[in-house]
Amino acid sequence: MSATDPTAPDSPARKRSVVRSLLRLWPYVRPVRARFFTAAGVAVVASCLSLVLPMILRWIVDGPVAERDLTGVWIGGLVLLGVGVLEAALFGLRRWLVARPLAGVEASMRTALYRHTQRLPVAFHDRWSSGQLLSRATGDLQELRMFLAFPLTFLVVNVSTIIVGCAIMLSLSWQLALIVMSPFLPLMWVCISFEKQYSVAARRAQDQMGDLTTVTEESVLGIRVIKGFGRHRSQARAFRALSDQLYGTEVVKARMLGWILAVIIALPELVLGVVLVVGVLQVASGALSVGTLVAFTAIALALRWPVESIGFILAMCNEAATASDRFFEVLDTEPPRESAGAAASAAVPRTPVPGPAADAGEPADGAGEADGMRLTGVGFRYPDASPDAEPVLHGIDLHVRAGETMALVGATGSGKTTLTALLPRLHEATEGTIALDGRDIAEMSRAEVRALVAVAFEEPTLFSASVRENVLMGAVDGTADEEEFRRALRVAQATGFVDALPLGADTEVGEQGMSLSGGQRQRLALARAVVGRPRFLVLDDPLSALDVHTEARVEAALREVLVGTTALVVAHRPSTVMLADRVALLSGGGIAAVGTHAELMRTSAEYRHLMSGEERDPGTGPEREEVSVR
C-alpha cells in the first residue's frame, strides 16, 4: 500500500515547504556542523578561485601579450597553473571533510528510524507495508546523504560564485553585466513553477518505489506459495504493472527536468551571444580593452555551470525534501503513551517462577497480592475502524486466578487472538481495565508488562539467527544458563530435532526459520515463551502444527510448567483444553460462559458444537452464562 497519495488535495507534496522539510534535518547534521560548514567554506573558496583565473588572463592579454613580453607570459601561465592546482586540491579537501561525517548522519538517522518503528504499536505496522518502511530506511536516507554531500553544498557554492562573479563583471563593464543578469528574473519564475510540479512527481515516484519494494519482498518471502500454485506469471504481471507506473512517473520527472534544463541553458547562451556582439563593438570603439573583454567572457562562461546546474540542484532538493517528509512521517507518528503513572519506569527483569513446586497462592518477591489476571469491562476497537462498526471485544469480565490455567475457546473470528494481544499491550484496550496481580497494566510501563507476560503466537516467527539465539529472546535480558535452555527445549519437545541439526543449537535457521518445518518452528516459539519461567503465560493455539504424538508429549511437559504459572491458552481442540483448569467461551465479542470442560459440554450448545462438531439448535444465540464461578 502507499503510505500517502501525493495527488490528493491534502498531500504533503502539495502543502509542504521544501525549505521547511529540509531544515528538519538540522538536529542530525548539528553534531558534524563544524566539518560540514568548513567543507562548504572550502568549496566556496575553491569555486571563487575559478573567477580569479579570468582576471589573471586579463593581465596577461593586456600586459605581457600586448607588450610581447615572453617572460611575463611564462609567469602568468605558471600562476594560472598554480591557481588551478590549488582549486583542485581544495575540492578534494572538501570531499574528505564531508565523507565520514555524512555517512555518520545517515547511520544515526537510520538508527533513529529503526528504534522508533520498534516503539510504534502493532496497529501502525498493520497499516504500513514493510516495503514502504524499507524504502524509507534505505533509498530515502541514501537520497538525503547525497543531498547533504552535493546539492546542498553546491547550492551555497553556486549562489556564492554567481554573486562574486556578478560583482566582478560589474567592475569590468556594468553595461555588459546588466545584459548578463537580465534573464535572472525569468529564470526564477521558471524555477518556482518547476518546483511546484516536480515535488508532486517526486513524491509519487518514491511512494511507488515503496510499493514495488513491498511486492518484491512478498514475492521472495512467499516464493514457495508462488511456485506451489504456479502463480509466477500473475506475480510477474503485478510486478510489471507497478514497475510500469514507476517508469511512467520517472519519465514525467525526466520530461520536466529536460524542459527546465532547455530553458536554463538556452537563455544564458542567447545572452552570451549578445554580450560578445556588444563587447566586440565596445573594443572596436576603444571603450573596452581586449583583455577586459576576454576576462569578462571567461567569467560569463565560468558562471554557465552554476546557472545551468540550478535545474539539477532544484530537482535533487525536491527529491531530498520528499525523502525528508517520508522519513519524518514515520518519526512524527506518536508512540502510544507508556502509562499514566509509570511513563518513566525502567525495564524490570522478568521475575521467574521458582519451579513446578512454587506456591501459586503466594506473591513473588516484589509483586503485590497474587491475584492472577483480571479483566474488567474490557472492550477493544481497532483505531482505523469505522465509528459505527461494532467493537471487536466488549464487556469482557474474566478472572484467571494465580497459578490457574484457563483455556480460551471460540469460533474463528470471535476475537481470541485480539484478546490475547491486549495482555502484553500489543494493542491497548479501548475500555475497561486489565490487571496483573492487582496492578492495572495501563499504569505500568510496557517493558514492565512484557517482563511479566510471555507470549507464544499461533504463527511462530523466527529470525535469521541460531536456534539458541531465537529461544533465548524469551529469557531475562536475552541470557540463560545451559540448564534453563535445555529445560525449555525439553518442555517444547524440541531437544531431538535441535541436537540433530548440523551445529546443534548453534545452527542458523535462515530467514523466517524456513529451513525448519512448521511444527519445529512452533516448538521453538513455545520454548522461547517458557525459557524465562514467566509469571504469566499467554499461548495462542501453540500446538496447532504438531502431530498427535508430539502434541501429547508437549502437553505432558507443559502441565509441569503450568503448575506454577498463571496462563491463558487459546485452544481449538479438546486435547489442548484438557491442559486447563477452567474454560472461557468467547462468542460475539464477549465471554459467553466460564466453567470446566465437563460443565460447558453439559450446559453450552455452542461449546459442544466447537469441541465435538455437534450441530447447534439454529434458534439458540450466544449464551451469556457463568458456570462454576469460584
Residue, then its C-alpha position, 0 to 999 in steps of 0.5 A: m500500500s502507499a503510505t500517502d497519495p501525493t495527488a490528493p488535495d491534502s498531500p504533503a507534496r502539495k502543502r509542504s515547504v521544501v525549505r521547511s522539510l529540509l531544515r528538519l534535518w538540522p538536529y542530525v547534521r548539528p553534531v558534524r556542523a563544524r566539518f560540514f560548514t568548513a567543507a562548504g567554506v572550502a568549496v566556496v573558496a575553491s569555486c571563487l578561485s575559478l573567477v580569479l583565473p579570468m582576471i589573471l588572463r586579463w593581465i596577461v592579454d593586456g600586459p605581457v601579450a600586448e607588450r610581447d613580453l615572453t617572460g611575463v607570459w611564462i609567469g602568468g601561465l605558471v600562476l594560472l597553473g598554480v591557481g588551478v592546482l590549488e582549486a583542485a586540491l581544495f575540492g578534494l579537501r572538501r570531499w574528505l571533510v564531508a565523507r565520514p561525517l555524512a555517512g555518520v548522519e545517515a547511520s544515526m538517522r537510520t538508527a533513529l528510524y529503526r528504534h522508533t518503528q520498534r516503539l510504534p504499536v502493532a496497529f501502525h505496522d498493520r497499516w504500513s507495508s514493510g516495503q514502504l518502511l524499507s524504502r524509507a530506511t534505505g533509498d530515502l536516507q541514501e537520497l538525503r546523504m547525497f543531498l547533504a554531500f552535493p546539492l546542498t553544498f553546491l547550492v551555497v557554492n553556486v549562489s556564492t560564485i554567481i554573486v562574486g562573479c556578478a560583482i566582478m563583471l560589474s567592475l569590468s563593464w556594468q553595461l555588459a553585466l546588466i545584459v548578463m543578469s537580465p534573464f535572472l528574473p525569468l529564470m526564477w519564475v521558471c524555477i518556482s513553477f518547476e518546483k511546484q510540479y516536480s515535488v508532486a512527481a517526486r513524491r509519487a515516484q518514491d511512494q511507488m518505489g515503496d510499493l514495488t519494494t513491498v511486492t518484491e519482498e512478498s514475492v521472495l518471502g512467499i516464493r514457495v506459495i508462488k511456485g506451489f500454485g504456479r502463480h509466477r506469471s500473475q506475480a510477474r504481471a503485478f510486478r510489471a504493472l507497478s514497475d510500469q507506473l514507476y517508469g511512467t512517473e520517472v519519465v514525467k520527472a525526466r520530461m520536466l527536468g529536460w524542459i527546465l534544463a532547455v530553458i536554463i541553458a538556452l537563455p544564458e547562451l542567447v545572452l552570451g551571444v549578445v554580450l560578445v556582439v556588444g563587447v566586440l563593438q565596445v573594443a572596436s570603439g576603444a571603450l573596452s580593452v581586449g583583455t577586459l573583454v576576454a576576462f569578462t567572457a571567461i567569467a560569463l562562461a565560468l558562471r554557465w555551470p552554476v546557472e545551468s546546474i540550478g535545474f539539477i540542484l532544484a530537482m535533487c532538493n525536491e527529491a531530498a525534501t520528499a525523502s525528508d517528509r517520508f522519513f519524518e512521517v514515520l518519526d512524527t507518528e506518536p508512540p502510544r503513551e507508556s502509562a499514566g503513572a509509570a511513563a518513566s519506569a525502567a525495564v524490570p527483569r522478568t521475575p521467574v517462577p521458582g519451579p513446578a513446586a512454587d506456591a501459586g497462592e503466594p506473591a513473588d518477591g516484589a509483586g503485590e497480592a497474587d491475584g492472577m489476571r483480571l479483566t474488567g469491562v474490557g472492550f477493544r476497537y481497532p483505531d482505523a475502524s469505522p465509528d459505527a462498526e461494532p467493537v471487536l471485544h466488549g464487556i469482557d469480565l474474566h478472572v484467571r486466578a494465580g497459578e490457574t490455567m484457563a483455556l480460551v475457546g471460540a469460533t474463528g473470528s470471535g476475537k481470541t487472538t485480539l484478546t490475547a494481544l491486549l495482555p502484553r499491550l500489543h494493542e491497548a484496550t479501548e475500555g475497561t481495565i486489565a490487571l496483573d496481580g492487582r496492578d492495572i497494566a495501563e499504569m505500568s510501563r510496557a517493558e514492565v508488562r512484557a517482563l511479566v507476560a510471555v507470549a507464544f503466537e499461533e504463527p511462530t516467527l523466527f529470525s535469521a539467527s541460531v536456534r539458541e539465539n531465537v529461544l533465548m529472546g524469551a529469557v531475562d535480558g536475552t541470557a540463560d544458563e545451559e540448564e534453563f535452555r535445555r529445560a525449555l527445549r525439553v518442555a517444547q519437545a524440541t531437544g531431538f530435532v535441535d541436537a540433530l541439526p548440523l551445529g546443534a543449537d548453534t545452527e542458523v535457521g535462515e530467514q523466517g526459520m524456513s529451513l525448519s518445518g512448521g511444527q519445529r518452528q512452533r516448538l521453538a516459539l513455545a520454548r522461547a515463551v517458557v525459557g524465562r519461567p514467566r509469571f504469566l503465560v499467554l499461548d495462542d493455539p501453540l500446538s496447532a502444527l504438531d502431530v498427535h504424538t508430539e502434541a501429547r508429549v508437549e502437553a505432558a511437559l507443559r502441565e509441569v510448567l503450568v503448575g506454577t504459572t498463571a496462563l491463558v491458552v487459546a485452544h481449538r481442540p479438546s486435547t489442548v483444553m484438557l491442559a486447563d483448569r477452567v474454560a472461557l467461551l468467547s462468542g460475539g465479542g464477549i465471554a459467553a460462559v466460564g466453567t470446566h470442560a465437563e460443565l460447558m459440554r453439559t450446559s453450552a450448545e455452542y461449546r459442544h458444537l466447537m469441541s465435538g462438531e455437534e450441530r447447534d439448535p439454529g434458534t439458540g444465540p450466544e449464551r451469556e452464562e457463568v458456570s462454576v464461578r469460584 
